[in-house]
Amino acid sequence: MVENKIDLIELFTKIYEKRKFIIIFVSFFTTVSFIYSYTRTPIYEANAVVKFGNYFKYEEKIIKIITMDNKNEISKQINSNNIIDSFTINNTELIDKIKFTYLNKNLGNGKISYIRKNNRVKEYYHIKAQSLSPQDALDTIKIMITNINEELKNEENSLLNRKKNRNKILKNEISLVKDKITSLNRTIEMIKNKNSKHDIIAEYNFSLLMEKYYNSKIELNKLEENKMIIDKELIELSDRNIKLINKIKINNNPIKPNKFKIILMTIISSLFLSLLLLPLLNIIQSRNSK
């Protein structure tokens, strides 16, 4: 314990003796870091939370009708209404494409520095942009969103067009079936009013009309169900744009250089380095004294 105390006292004595060297050494590097941090061009940052639209991949499958004609199987393609379009929402490809095109690349007067999923909401993405001014950083995010939305708008969307055409056809078919049901209903009511229960032909016609009426109702339900599915798909396929979830936030204080951090780290590191150099300094001084 005594030896340790003596060593510590001796160590602190030597440090105190070399205090001028330590102060000059630390002051020099602190001044350099101060000049560096205050002369370096400041970098500002803007950040935003966005929601990407529904980007999809799909496969076209053509249905084939098999008919019997003269005891021979004949396979023929049917019209575009019988094309099955199976698609799945897949934003991963879009995100990868955006990262490849924009991440860490110059855009306007700034660059996109960060594109990642939001930790709280999976559908949201966090985007950051850096520039020499807060406004330029904000504009960089706006430019990226505008460019992507324009690209998606101009991108060929044959699946969406087919769905729209199919939706129009379904509307017409539903209208025709409704008219048919209305007409059948009137005819049925007229037969009921004639009160021809004992007329066998009238009863037969009435049963045929009722069968047509119920079949038309079933057909109408199926058409309306199909239209509901198409309507839902159209909403998904049309929602492709990037949307801002909240206002783009800008930081009026530069994120780079971090002056306080640079100066503090310089003081600590230069102080540590000066203490490491003390033994070498003592050796040099002892040789010079001889």
Sequence and secondary structure as in RCSB ss.txt:
>XXXX:A:sequence
MVENKIDLIELFTKIYEKRKFIIIFVSFFTTVSFIYSYTRTPIYEANAVVKFGNYFKYEEKIIKIITMDNKNEIS
KQINSNNIIDSFTINNTELIDKIKFTYLNKNLGNGKISYIRKNNRVKEYYHIKAQSLSPQDALDTIKIMITNINE
ELKNEENSLLNRKKNRNKILKNEISLVKDKITSLNRTIEMIKNKNSKHDIIAEYNFSLLMEKYYNSKIELNKLEE
NKMIIDKELIELSDRNIKLINKIKINNNPIKPNKFKIILMTIISSLFLSLLLLPLLNIIQSRNSK
>XXXX:A:secstr
 HHHHHHHHHHHHHHHHTHHHHHHHHHHHHHHHHHHHHHS  BEEEEEEEE    EEEEEEE EEEEEETTEEEE
EE  GGGEEEEEEE  HHHHHHHHHHHBTSEETTEEEEEEEE SS TTEEEEEEEESSHHHHHHHHHHHHHHHHH
HHHHS  HHHHHHHHHHHHHHHHHHHHHHHHHHHHHHHHHHHHHT TT HHHHHHHHHHHHHHHHHHHHHHHHHH
HHHHHHHHHHHHH  S EESS  EE SS SBS HHHHHHHHHHHHHHHHHHHHHHHHHHHHHHH 
